[in-house]
Amino acid sequence: MKNNKVNRKEIDTNSFVAILKKYKKKVSKTEESSKIFLTKVGIIDKSGNLDENYKNLCIPQEQE
């Protein structure tokens, strides 16, 4: 017998992930839109420097 129950949590998670992917595309289209987003959420300041709260995180950054 098949289990036809709908996992509401999984549906909600999948919907949320789809929304985030769409938003990511919008925000990361250009360098300017990325900087605007990062400034609005408080990760960087207007001059492009990391906020004090993020300066000492141990996250590997891409080398250019």
CHARMM-style PDB file with segment names, atoms N, HN, CA, C and O in Angstrom:
ATOM      1  N   MET     1       0.829  -1.182   0.000  1.00  0.00      PROA
ATOM      2  CA  MET     1       0.000   0.000   0.000  1.00  0.00      PROA
ATOM      3  C   MET     1       0.876   1.250   0.000  1.00  0.00      PROA
ATOM      4  O   MET     1       1.798   1.356   0.809  1.00  0.00      PROA
ATOM      5  N   LYS     2       0.604   2.184  -0.886  1.00  0.00      PROA
ATOM      6  HN  LYS     2      -0.145   2.097  -1.543  1.00  0.00      PROA
ATOM      7  CA  LYS     2       1.396   3.402  -0.986  1.00  0.00      PROA
ATOM      8  C   LYS     2       1.025   4.385   0.111  1.00  0.00      PROA
ATOM      9  O   LYS     2      -0.126   4.480   0.537  1.00  0.00      PROA
ATOM     10  N   ASN     3       2.043   5.111   0.552  1.00  0.00      PROA
ATOM     11  HN  ASN     3       2.978   5.034   0.206  1.00  0.00      PROA
ATOM     12  CA  ASN     3       1.814   6.161   1.535  1.00  0.00      PROA
ATOM     13  C   ASN     3       1.607   7.463   0.769  1.00  0.00      PROA
ATOM     14  O   ASN     3       2.565   8.031   0.244  1.00  0.00      PROA
ATOM     15  N   ASN     4       0.377   7.938   0.701  1.00  0.00      PROA
ATOM     16  HN  ASN     4      -0.402   7.477   1.128  1.00  0.00      PROA
ATOM     17  CA  ASN     4       0.052   9.138  -0.065  1.00  0.00      PROA
ATOM     18  C   ASN     4       0.055  10.409   0.776  1.00  0.00      PROA
ATOM     19  O   ASN     4      -0.442  11.445   0.333  1.00  0.00      PROA
ATOM     20  N   LYS     5       0.610  10.341   1.983  1.00  0.00      PROA
ATOM     21  HN  LYS     5       1.013   9.500   2.343  1.00  0.00      PROA
ATOM     22  CA  LYS     5       0.658  11.526   2.833  1.00  0.00      PROA
ATOM     23  C   LYS     5       1.598  12.556   2.217  1.00  0.00      PROA
ATOM     24  O   LYS     5       2.635  12.215   1.649  1.00  0.00      PROA
ATOM     25  N   VAL     6       1.216  13.802   2.342  1.00  0.00      PROA
ATOM     26  HN  VAL     6       0.373  14.078   2.804  1.00  0.00      PROA
ATOM     27  CA  VAL     6       2.043  14.895   1.849  1.00  0.00      PROA
ATOM     28  C   VAL     6       2.867  15.411   3.017  1.00  0.00      PROA
ATOM     29  O   VAL     6       2.332  15.739   4.075  1.00  0.00      PROA
ATOM     30  N   ASN     7       4.166  15.479   2.813  1.00  0.00      PROA
ATOM     31  HN  ASN     7       4.602  15.213   1.953  1.00  0.00      PROA
ATOM     32  CA  ASN     7       5.050  16.009   3.843  1.00  0.00      PROA
ATOM     33  C   ASN     7       5.074  17.528   3.708  1.00  0.00      PROA
ATOM     34  O   ASN     7       5.804  18.081   2.885  1.00  0.00      PROA
ATOM     35  N   ARG     8       4.264  18.191   4.529  1.00  0.00      PROA
ATOM     36  HN  ARG     8       3.671  17.742   5.197  1.00  0.00      PROA
ATOM     37  CA  ARG     8       4.112  19.651   4.449  1.00  0.00      PROA
ATOM     38  C   ARG     8       5.436  20.375   4.679  1.00  0.00      PROA
ATOM     39  O   ARG     8       5.721  21.377   4.023  1.00  0.00      PROA
ATOM     40  N   LYS     9       6.237  19.872   5.601  1.00  0.00      PROA
ATOM     41  HN  LYS     9       6.006  19.058   6.134  1.00  0.00      PROA
ATOM     42  CA  LYS     9       7.518  20.505   5.893  1.00  0.00      PROA
ATOM     43  C   LYS     9       8.426  20.480   4.664  1.00  0.00      PROA
ATOM     44  O   LYS     9       9.102  21.464   4.365  1.00  0.00      PROA
ATOM     45  N   GLU    10       8.438  19.358   3.959  1.00  0.00      PROA
ATOM     46  HN  GLU    10       7.889  18.558   4.202  1.00  0.00      PROA
ATOM     47  CA  GLU    10       9.268  19.232   2.762  1.00  0.00      PROA
ATOM     48  C   GLU    10       8.793  20.184   1.668  1.00  0.00      PROA
ATOM     49  O   GLU    10       9.610  20.794   0.979  1.00  0.00      PROA
ATOM     50  N   ILE    11       7.486  20.313   1.507  1.00  0.00      PROA
ATOM     51  HN  ILE    11       6.822  19.818   2.067  1.00  0.00      PROA
ATOM     52  CA  ILE    11       6.933  21.231   0.504  1.00  0.00      PROA
ATOM     53  C   ILE    11       7.306  22.663   0.847  1.00  0.00      PROA
ATOM     54  O   ILE    11       7.727  23.423  -0.025  1.00  0.00      PROA
ATOM     55  N   ASP    12       7.152  23.040   2.125  1.00  0.00      PROA
ATOM     56  HN  ASP    12       6.810  22.423   2.834  1.00  0.00      PROA
ATOM     57  CA  ASP    12       7.507  24.387   2.552  1.00  0.00      PROA
ATOM     58  C   ASP    12       8.989  24.662   2.330  1.00  0.00      PROA
ATOM     59  O   ASP    12       9.362  25.744   1.875  1.00  0.00      PROA
ATOM     60  N   THR    13       9.831  23.687   2.649  1.00  0.00      PROA
ATOM     61  HN  THR    13       9.528  22.808   3.019  1.00  0.00      PROA
ATOM     62  CA  THR    13      11.270  23.846   2.462  1.00  0.00      PROA
ATOM     63  C   THR    13      11.603  23.994   0.986  1.00  0.00      PROA
ATOM     64  O   THR    13      12.393  24.862   0.616  1.00  0.00      PROA
ATOM     65  N   ASN    14      11.018  23.168   0.146  1.00  0.00      PROA
ATOM     66  HN  ASN    14      10.376  22.463   0.446  1.00  0.00      PROA
ATOM     67  CA  ASN    14      11.277  23.246  -1.294  1.00  0.00      PROA
ATOM     68  C   ASN    14      10.815  24.581  -1.864  1.00  0.00      PROA
ATOM     69  O   ASN    14      11.495  25.155  -2.715  1.00  0.00      PROA
ATOM     70  N   SER    15       9.677  25.080  -1.410  1.00  0.00      PROA
ATOM     71  HN  SER    15       9.125  24.614  -0.719  1.00  0.00      PROA
ATOM     72  CA  SER    15       9.180  26.380  -1.863  1.00  0.00      PROA
ATOM     73  C   SER    15      10.130  27.489  -1.446  1.00  0.00      PROA
ATOM     74  O   SER    15      10.435  28.389  -2.229  1.00  0.00      PROA
ATOM     75  N   PHE    16      10.598  27.418  -0.199  1.00  0.00      PROA
ATOM     76  HN  PHE    16      10.350  26.687   0.437  1.00  0.00      PROA
ATOM     77  CA  PHE    16      11.511  28.433   0.316  1.00  0.00      PROA
ATOM     78  C   PHE    16      12.824  28.427  -0.458  1.00  0.00      PROA
ATOM     79  O   PHE    16      13.353  29.487  -0.793  1.00  0.00      PROA
ATOM     80  N   VAL    17      13.347  27.251  -0.740  1.00  0.00      PROA
ATOM     81  HN  VAL    17      12.917  26.390  -0.468  1.00  0.00      PROA
ATOM     82  CA  VAL    17      14.591  27.134  -1.502  1.00  0.00      PROA
ATOM     83  C   VAL    17      14.406  27.709  -2.906  1.00  0.00      PROA
ATOM     84  O   VAL    17      15.302  28.380  -3.417  1.00  0.00      PROA
ATOM     85  N   ALA    18      13.271  27.458  -3.527  1.00  0.00      PROA
ATOM     86  HN  ALA    18      12.543  26.912  -3.112  1.00  0.00      PROA
ATOM     87  CA  ALA    18      12.997  27.994  -4.867  1.00  0.00      PROA
ATOM     88  C   ALA    18      12.961  29.518  -4.836  1.00  0.00      PROA
ATOM     89  O   ALA    18      13.486  30.173  -5.736  1.00  0.00      PROA
ATOM     90  N   ILE    19      12.345  30.078  -3.806  1.00  0.00      PROA
ATOM     91  HN  ILE    19      11.918  29.545  -3.075  1.00  0.00      PROA
ATOM     92  CA  ILE    19      12.288  31.538  -3.662  1.00  0.00      PROA
ATOM     93  C   ILE    19      13.691  32.098  -3.472  1.00  0.00      PROA
ATOM     94  O   ILE    19      14.040  33.111  -4.079  1.00  0.00      PROA
ATOM     95  N   LEU    20      14.496  31.450  -2.638  1.00  0.00      PROA
ATOM     96  HN  LEU    20      14.213  30.627  -2.146  1.00  0.00      PROA
ATOM     97  CA  LEU    20      15.868  31.909  -2.410  1.00  0.00      PROA
ATOM     98  C   LEU    20      16.701  31.857  -3.689  1.00  0.00      PROA
ATOM     99  O   LEU    20      17.498  32.760  -3.945  1.00  0.00      PROA
ATOM    100  N   LYS    21      16.523  30.818  -4.484  1.00  0.00      PROA
ATOM    101  HN  LYS    21      15.875  30.085  -4.276  1.00  0.00      PROA
ATOM    102  CA  LYS    21      17.276  30.708  -5.741  1.00  0.00      PROA
ATOM    103  C   LYS    21      16.915  31.840  -6.699  1.00  0.00      PROA
ATOM    104  O   LYS    21      17.789  32.398  -7.362  1.00  0.00      PROA
ATOM    105  N   LYS    22      15.619  32.180  -6.771  1.00  0.00      PROA
ATOM    106  HN  LYS    22      14.909  31.727  -6.232  1.00  0.00      PROA
ATOM    107  CA  LYS    22      15.192  33.289  -7.629  1.00  0.00      PROA
ATOM    108  C   LYS    22      15.794  34.600  -7.137  1.00  0.00      PROA
ATOM    109  O   LYS    22      16.265  35.414  -7.930  1.00  0.00      PROA
ATOM    110  N   TYR    23      15.773  34.794  -5.822  1.00  0.00      PROA
ATOM    111  HN  TYR    23      15.390  34.132  -5.178  1.00  0.00      PROA
ATOM    112  CA  TYR    23      16.304  36.025  -5.241  1.00  0.00      PROA
ATOM    113  C   TYR    23      17.816  36.105  -5.459  1.00  0.00      PROA
ATOM    114  O   TYR    23      18.349  37.182  -5.728  1.00  0.00      PROA
ATOM    115  N   LYS    24      18.501  34.975  -5.344  1.00  0.00      PROA
ATOM    116  HN  LYS    24      18.068  34.100  -5.126  1.00  0.00      PROA
ATOM    117  CA  LYS    24      19.948  34.939  -5.565  1.00  0.00      PROA
ATOM    118  C   LYS    24      20.280  35.382  -6.984  1.00  0.00      PROA
ATOM    119  O   LYS    24      21.220  36.149  -7.195  1.00  0.00      PROA
ATOM    120  N   LYS    25      19.507  34.898  -7.959  1.00  0.00      PROA
ATOM    121  HN  LYS    25      18.744  34.275  -7.788  1.00  0.00      PROA
ATOM    122  CA  LYS    25      19.733  35.299  -9.350  1.00  0.00      PROA
ATOM    123  C   LYS    25      19.580  36.804  -9.510  1.00  0.00      PROA
ATOM    124  O   LYS    25      20.375  37.453 -10.189  1.00  0.00      PROA
ATOM    125  N   LYS    26      18.550  37.350  -8.876  1.00  0.00      PROA
ATOM    126  HN  LYS    26      17.904  36.823  -8.324  1.00  0.00      PROA
ATOM    127  CA  LYS    26      18.280  38.784  -8.969  1.00  0.00      PROA
ATOM    128  C   LYS    26      19.411  39.591  -8.331  1.00  0.00      PROA
ATOM    129  O   LYS    26      19.886  40.569  -8.909  1.00  0.00      PROA
ATOM    130  N   VAL    27      19.833  39.181  -7.149  1.00  0.00      PROA
ATOM    131  HN  VAL    27      19.447  38.387  -6.679  1.00  0.00      PROA
ATOM    132  CA  VAL    27      20.831  39.931  -6.389  1.00  0.00      PROA
ATOM    133  C   VAL    27      22.221  39.807  -7.004  1.00  0.00      PROA
ATOM    134  O   VAL    27      23.004  40.755  -6.945  1.00  0.00      PROA
ATOM    135  N   SER    28      22.537  38.673  -7.583  1.00  0.00      PROA
ATOM    136  HN  SER    28      21.901  37.902  -7.630  1.00  0.00      PROA
ATOM    137  CA  SER    28      23.898  38.452  -8.065  1.00  0.00      PROA
ATOM    138  C   SER    28      24.077  38.705  -9.563  1.00  0.00      PROA
ATOM    139  O   SER    28      25.077  38.288 -10.147  1.00  0.00      PROA
ATOM    140  N   LYS    29      23.117  39.383 -10.183  1.00  0.00      PROA
ATOM    141  HN  LYS    29      22.304  39.722  -9.708  1.00  0.00      PROA
ATOM    142  CA  LYS    29      23.241  39.669 -11.622  1.00  0.00      PROA
ATOM    143  C   LYS    29      24.441  40.556 -11.920  1.00  0.00      PROA
ATOM    144  O   LYS    29      25.183  40.308 -12.870  1.00  0.00      PROA
ATOM    145  N   THR    30      24.630  41.586 -11.112  1.00  0.00      PROA
ATOM    146  HN  THR    30      24.027  41.788 -10.340  1.00  0.00      PROA
ATOM    147  CA  THR    30      25.746  42.500 -11.318  1.00  0.00      PROA
ATOM    148  C   THR    30      26.494  42.698 -10.008  1.00  0.00      PROA
ATOM    149  O   THR    30      25.970  42.420  -8.929  1.00  0.00      PROA
ATOM    150  N   GLU    31      27.713  43.178 -10.118  1.00  0.00      PROA
ATOM    151  HN  GLU    31      28.138  43.403 -10.994  1.00  0.00      PROA
ATOM    152  CA  GLU    31      28.500  43.465  -8.920  1.00  0.00      PROA
ATOM    153  C   GLU    31      27.830  44.564  -8.093  1.00  0.00      PROA
ATOM    154  O   GLU    31      27.849  44.524  -6.863  1.00  0.00      PROA
ATOM    155  N   GLU    32      27.242  45.536  -8.774  1.00  0.00      PROA
ATOM    156  HN  GLU    32      27.226  45.568  -9.773  1.00  0.00      PROA
ATOM    157  CA  GLU    32      26.575  46.638  -8.077  1.00  0.00      PROA
ATOM    158  C   GLU    32      25.375  46.140  -7.261  1.00  0.00      PROA
ATOM    159  O   GLU    32      25.200  46.542  -6.110  1.00  0.00      PROA
ATOM    160  N   SER    33      24.553  45.271  -7.851  1.00  0.00      PROA
ATOM    161  HN  SER    33      24.696  44.945  -8.785  1.00  0.00      PROA
ATOM    162  CA  SER    33      23.390  44.761  -7.116  1.00  0.00      PROA
ATOM    163  C   SER    33      23.830  43.900  -5.931  1.00  0.00      PROA
ATOM    164  O   SER    33      23.169  43.890  -4.892  1.00  0.00      PROA
ATOM    165  N   SER    34      24.934  43.184  -6.081  1.00  0.00      PROA
ATOM    166  HN  SER    34      25.471  43.192  -6.925  1.00  0.00      PROA
ATOM    167  CA  SER    34      25.462  42.388  -4.968  1.00  0.00      PROA
ATOM    168  C   SER    34      25.913  43.289  -3.828  1.00  0.00      PROA
ATOM    169  O   SER    34      25.626  43.019  -2.662  1.00  0.00      PROA
ATOM    170  N   LYS    35      26.618  44.360  -4.171  1.00  0.00      PROA
ATOM    171  HN  LYS    35      26.851  44.579  -5.118  1.00  0.00      PROA
ATOM    172  CA  LYS    35      27.094  45.292  -3.141  1.00  0.00      PROA
ATOM    173  C   LYS    35      25.935  45.989  -2.440  1.00  0.00      PROA
ATOM    174  O   LYS    35      25.978  46.197  -1.227  1.00  0.00      PROA
ATOM    175  N   ILE    36      24.906  46.348  -3.190  1.00  0.00      PROA
ATOM    176  HN  ILE    36      24.872  46.179  -4.175  1.00  0.00      PROA
ATOM    177  CA  ILE    36      23.728  46.977  -2.586  1.00  0.00      PROA
ATOM    178  C   ILE    36      23.093  46.020  -1.586  1.00  0.00      PROA
ATOM    179  O   ILE    36      22.748  46.421  -0.475  1.00  0.00      PROA
ATOM    180  N   PHE    37      22.938  44.765  -1.972  1.00  0.00      PROA
ATOM    181  HN  PHE    37      23.219  44.439  -2.875  1.00  0.00      PROA
ATOM    182  CA  PHE    37      22.355  43.767  -1.078  1.00  0.00      PROA
ATOM    183  C   PHE    37      23.200  43.598   0.181  1.00  0.00      PROA
ATOM    184  O   PHE    37      22.670  43.629   1.292  1.00  0.00      PROA
ATOM    185  N   LEU    38      24.511  43.422   0.016  1.00  0.00      PROA
ATOM    186  HN  LEU    38      24.941  43.397  -0.886  1.00  0.00      PROA
ATOM    187  CA  LEU    38      25.389  43.211   1.166  1.00  0.00      PROA
ATOM    188  C   LEU    38      25.416  44.423   2.095  1.00  0.00      PROA
ATOM    189  O   LEU    38      25.572  44.274   3.307  1.00  0.00      PROA
ATOM    190  N   THR    39      25.264  45.617   1.532  1.00  0.00      PROA
ATOM    191  HN  THR    39      25.137  45.738   0.548  1.00  0.00      PROA
ATOM    192  CA  THR    39      25.193  46.830   2.346  1.00  0.00      PROA
ATOM    193  C   THR    39      23.880  46.880   3.115  1.00  0.00      PROA
ATOM    194  O   THR    39      23.866  47.208   4.301  1.00  0.00      PROA
ATOM    195  N   LYS    40      22.780  46.557   2.447  1.00  0.00      PROA
ATOM    196  HN  LYS    40      22.791  46.291   1.484  1.00  0.00      PROA
ATOM    197  CA  LYS    40      21.465  46.586   3.105  1.00  0.00      PROA
ATOM    198  C   LYS    40      21.380  45.619   4.274  1.00  0.00      PROA
ATOM    199  O   LYS    40      20.761  45.932   5.291  1.00  0.00      PROA
ATOM    200  N   VAL    41      21.993  44.448   4.145  1.00  0.00      PROA
ATOM    201  HN  VAL    41      22.496  44.193   3.319  1.00  0.00      PROA
ATOM    202  CA  VAL    41      21.924  43.469   5.230  1.00  0.00      PROA
ATOM    203  C   VAL    41      23.030  43.666   6.265  1.00  0.00      PROA
ATOM    204  O   VAL    41      23.084  42.943   7.260  1.00  0.00      PROA
ATOM    205  N   GLY    42      23.916  44.646   6.033  1.00  0.00      PROA
ATOM    206  HN  GLY    42      23.871  45.233   5.225  1.00  0.00      PROA
ATOM    207  CA  GLY    42      24.905  45.018   7.038  1.00  0.00      PROA
ATOM    208  C   GLY    42      26.192  44.222   7.028  1.00  0.00      PROA
ATOM    209  O   GLY    42      26.910  44.209   8.027  1.00  0.00      PROA
ATOM    210  N   ILE    43      26.502  43.564   5.936  1.00  0.00      PROA
ATOM    211  HN  ILE    43      25.919  43.574   5.124  1.00  0.00      PROA
ATOM    212  CA  ILE    43      27.736  42.780   5.870  1.00  0.00      PROA
ATOM    213  C   ILE    43      28.913  43.657   5.455  1.00  0.00      PROA
ATOM    214  O   ILE    43      30.026  43.486   5.952  1.00  0.00      PROA
ATOM    215  N   ILE    44      28.665  44.594   4.544  1.00  0.00      PROA
ATOM    216  HN  ILE    44      27.761  44.733   4.140  1.00  0.00      PROA
ATOM    217  CA  ILE    44      29.708  45.550   4.165  1.00  0.00      PROA
ATOM    218  C   ILE    44      29.188  46.967   4.382  1.00  0.00      PROA
ATOM    219  O   ILE    44      27.981  47.200   4.456  1.00  0.00      PROA
ATOM    220  N   ASP    45      30.140  47.921   4.485  1.00  0.00      PROA
ATOM    221  HN  ASP    45      31.120  47.731   4.425  1.00  0.00      PROA
ATOM    222  CA  ASP    45      29.731  49.318   4.607  1.00  0.00      PROA
ATOM    223  C   ASP    45      29.652  49.947   3.217  1.00  0.00      PROA
ATOM    224  O   ASP    45      29.910  49.284   2.213  1.00  0.00      PROA
ATOM    225  N   LYS    46      29.297  51.222   3.169  1.00  0.00      PROA
ATOM    226  HN  LYS    46      29.088  51.761   3.985  1.00  0.00      PROA
ATOM    227  CA  LYS    46      29.091  51.883   1.869  1.00  0.00      PROA
ATOM    228  C   LYS    46      30.355  51.932   1.018  1.00  0.00      PROA
ATOM    229  O   LYS    46      30.275  52.008  -0.209  1.00  0.00      PROA
ATOM    230  N   SER    47      31.524  51.890   1.663  1.00  0.00      PROA
ATOM    231  HN  SER    47      31.589  51.829   2.659  1.00  0.00      PROA
ATOM    232  CA  SER    47      32.763  51.922   0.888  1.00  0.00      PROA
ATOM    233  C   SER    47      33.238  50.522   0.485  1.00  0.00      PROA
ATOM    234  O   SER    47      34.281  50.384  -0.154  1.00  0.00      PROA
ATOM    235  N   GLY    48      32.476  49.480   0.856  1.00  0.00      PROA
ATOM    236  HN  GLY    48      31.628  49.592   1.375  1.00  0.00      PROA
ATOM    237  CA  GLY    48      32.790  48.123   0.426  1.00  0.00      PROA
ATOM    238  C   GLY    48      33.622  47.317   1.402  1.00  0.00      PROA
ATOM    239  O   GLY    48      34.006  46.188   1.098  1.00  0.00      PROA
ATOM    240  N   ASN    49      33.910  47.877   2.575  1.00  0.00      PROA
ATOM    241  HN  ASN    49      33.598  48.794   2.822  1.00  0.00      PROA
ATOM    242  CA  ASN    49      34.683  47.158   3.586  1.00  0.00      PROA
ATOM    243  C   ASN    49      33.764  46.287   4.436  1.00  0.00      PROA
ATOM    244  O   ASN    49      32.610  46.638   4.682  1.00  0.00      PROA
ATOM    245  N   LEU    50      34.290  45.145   4.881  1.00  0.00      PROA
ATOM    246  HN  LEU    50      35.228  44.859   4.680  1.00  0.00      PROA
ATOM    247  CA  LEU    50      33.506  44.278   5.751  1.00  0.00      PROA
ATOM    248  C   LEU    50      33.152  45.002   7.040  1.00  0.00      PROA
ATOM    249  O   LEU    50      33.959  45.757   7.582  1.00  0.00      PROA
ATOM    250  N   ASP    51      31.943  44.765   7.525  1.00  0.00      PROA
ATOM    251  HN  ASP    51      31.287  44.151   7.085  1.00  0.00      PROA
ATOM    252  CA  ASP    51      31.515  45.306   8.803  1.00  0.00      PROA
ATOM    253  C   ASP    51      32.374  44.687   9.902  1.00  0.00      PROA
ATOM    254  O   ASP    51      32.890  43.579   9.755  1.00  0.00      PROA
ATOM    255  N   GLU    52      32.517  45.410  10.993  1.00  0.00      PROA
ATOM    256  HN  GLU    52      32.098  46.311  11.113  1.00  0.00      PROA
ATOM    257  CA  GLU    52      33.343  44.953  12.111  1.00  0.00      PROA
ATOM    258  C   GLU    52      32.969  43.538  12.570  1.00  0.00      PROA
ATOM    259  O   GLU    52      33.847  42.751  12.923  1.00  0.00      PROA
ATOM    260  N   ASN    53      31.686  43.216  12.567  1.00  0.00      PROA
ATOM    261  HN  ASN    53      30.972  43.855  12.280  1.00  0.00      PROA
ATOM    262  CA  ASN    53      31.230  41.894  13.021  1.00  0.00      PROA
ATOM    263  C   ASN    53      31.678  40.760  12.104  1.00  0.00      PROA
ATOM    264  O   ASN    53      31.664  39.600  12.516  1.00  0.00      PROA
ATOM    265  N   TYR    54      32.069  41.065  10.888  1.00  0.00      PROA
ATOM    266  HN  TYR    54      32.080  42.008  10.553  1.00  0.00      PROA
ATOM    267  CA  TYR    54      32.425  40.031   9.914  1.00  0.00      PROA
ATOM    268  C   TYR    54      33.915  39.985   9.598  1.00  0.00      PROA
ATOM    269  O   TYR    54      34.357  39.086   8.882  1.00  0.00      PROA
ATOM    270  N   LYS    55      34.698  40.923  10.110  1.00  0.00      PROA
ATOM    271  HN  LYS    55      34.339  41.653  10.691  1.00  0.00      PROA
ATOM    272  CA  LYS    55      36.111  41.011   9.747  1.00  0.00      PROA
ATOM    273  C   LYS    55      36.946  39.823  10.197  1.00  0.00      PROA
ATOM    274  O   LYS    55      37.889  39.444   9.502  1.00  0.00      PROA
ATOM    275  N   ASN    56      36.631  39.230  11.329  1.00  0.00      PROA
ATOM    276  HN  ASN    56      35.866  39.538  11.894  1.00  0.00      PROA
ATOM    277  CA  ASN    56      37.487  38.179  11.882  1.00  0.00      PROA
ATOM    278  C   ASN    56      36.914  36.777  11.730  1.00  0.00      PROA
ATOM    279  O   ASN    56      37.342  35.860  12.430  1.00  0.00      PROA
ATOM    280  N   LEU    57      35.964  36.598  10.839  1.00  0.00      PROA
ATOM    281  HN  LEU    57      35.617  37.343  10.270  1.00  0.00      PROA
ATOM    282  CA  LEU    57      35.419  35.264  10.600  1.00  0.00      PROA
ATOM    283  C   LEU    57      36.446  34.403   9.876  1.00  0.00      PROA
ATOM    284  O   LEU    57      37.216  34.902   9.055  1.00  0.00      PROA
ATOM    285  N   CYS    58      36.453  33.133  10.178  1.00  0.00      PROA
ATOM    286  HN  CYS    58      35.828  32.728  10.845  1.00  0.00      PROA
ATOM    287  CA  CYS    58      37.386  32.204   9.538  1.00  0.00      PROA
ATOM    288  C   CYS    58      36.709  31.522   8.357  1.00  0.00      PROA
ATOM    289  O   CYS    58      36.469  30.315   8.377  1.00  0.00      PROA
ATOM    290  N   ILE    59      36.409  32.295   7.345  1.00  0.00      PROA
ATOM    291  HN  ILE    59      36.604  33.276   7.329  1.00  0.00      PROA
ATOM    292  CA  ILE    59      35.808  31.769   6.128  1.00  0.00      PROA
ATOM    293  C   ILE    59      36.814  31.998   5.007  1.00  0.00      PROA
ATOM    294  O   ILE    59      37.181  33.142   4.737  1.00  0.00      PROA
ATOM    295  N   PRO    60      37.264  30.938   4.351  1.00  0.00      PROA
ATOM    296  CA  PRO    60      38.231  31.118   3.266  1.00  0.00      PROA
ATOM    297  C   PRO    60      37.659  32.010   2.168  1.00  0.00      PROA
ATOM    298  O   PRO    60      36.533  31.809   1.712  1.00  0.00      PROA
ATOM    299  N   GLN    61      38.445  32.987   1.755  1.00  0.00      PROA
ATOM    300  HN  GLN    61      39.359  33.150   2.126  1.00  0.00      PROA
ATOM    301  CA  GLN    61      38.021  33.866   0.675  1.00  0.00      PROA
ATOM    302  C   GLN    61      38.774  33.492  -0.587  1.00  0.00      PROA
ATOM    303  O   GLN    61      39.922  33.050  -0.534  1.00  0.00      PROA
ATOM    304  N   GLU    62      38.121  33.672  -1.708  1.00  0.00      PROA
ATOM    305  HN  GLU    62      37.189  34.031  -1.751  1.00  0.00      PROA
ATOM    306  CA  GLU    62      38.696  33.339  -2.999  1.00  0.00      PROA
ATOM    307  C   GLU    62      39.882  34.254  -3.290  1.00  0.00      PROA
ATOM    308  O   GLU    62      39.794  35.469  -3.118  1.00  0.00      PROA
ATOM    309  N   GLN    63      40.973  33.672  -3.725  1.00  0.00      PROA
ATOM    310  HN  GLN    63      41.045  32.684  -3.865  1.00  0.00      PROA
ATOM    311  CA  GLN    63      42.157  34.447  -4.077  1.00  0.00      PROA
ATOM    312  C   GLN    63      42.075  34.874  -5.533  1.00  0.00      PROA
ATOM    313  O   GLN    63      41.695  34.089  -6.401  1.00  0.00      PROA
ATOM    314  N   GLU    64      42.430  36.110  -5.789  1.00  0.00      PROA
ATOM    315  HN  GLU    64      42.738  36.748  -5.083  1.00  0.00      PROA
ATOM    316  CA  GLU    64      42.392  36.609  -7.179  1.00  0.00      PROA
ATOM    317  C   GLU    64      43.752  36.599  -7.797  1.00  0.00      PROA
ATOM    318  OT1 GLU    64      43.906  36.984  -8.956  1.00  0.00      PROA
TER     319      GLU     64
END
